Amino acid sequence: MKEENIVRYSWNDLPEDTQTDWARVKAMTDEEIEAAALSDPDNPPIDMDDPELWKRSAMFYTPRGLVRLNIDPDLLDWFRSQGENFRAQIGAVLQAYMEANAQSEPASADKWKTDK
């Protein structure tokens, strides 16, 4: 599907004359919905083993559980280029930042806003 053909609406701005047969959709079973989704060429099944799926995420298993961080691809690539222990290096950087800022005020959400 071409990007130029995509139209986005907010929930409140949906046109009333959609071509969706909502009565038919509501009458569908879960199996019929899944079959319809799988047959849609614009909605391929997700392969959880595909590395491209996780390109923007770094996942770590800790004694407390799995942690997922959204990290820019260029930043993750740089850490990966530093060696196999890149996860430990990311953790060390975050630990050092936390310790350096332990006595300061809690971070405000406004502190991290960017005007990109």
Rosetta blueprint (number, residue, H / E / L):
1 M L
2 K L
3 E H
4 E H
5 N H
6 I L
7 V L
8 R L
9 Y L
10 S L
11 W H
12 N H
13 D H
14 L L
15 P L
16 E L
17 D L
18 T L
19 Q L
20 T L
21 D L
22 W H
23 A H
24 R H
25 V H
26 K H
27 A H
28 M L
29 T L
30 D H
31 E H
32 E H
33 I H
34 E H
35 A H
36 A H
37 A H
38 L H
39 S H
40 D L
41 P L
42 D L
43 N L
44 P L
45 P L
46 I L
47 D L
48 M L
49 D L
50 D L
51 P H
52 E H
53 L H
54 W H
55 K L
56 R L
57 S E
58 A E
59 M E
60 F E
61 Y E
62 T E
63 P L
64 R L
65 G E
66 L E
67 V E
68 R E
69 L E
70 N E
71 I L
72 D L
73 P H
74 D H
75 L H
76 L H
77 D H
78 W H
79 F H
80 R H
81 S H
82 Q L
83 G L
84 E L
85 N L
86 F H
87 R H
88 A H
89 Q H
90 I H
91 G H
92 A H
93 V H
94 L H
95 Q H
96 A H
97 Y H
98 M H
99 E H
100 A H
101 N L
102 A L
103 Q L
104 S L
105 E L
106 P L
107 A L
108 S L
109 A H
110 D H
111 K H
112 W H
113 K L
114 T L
115 D L
116 K L
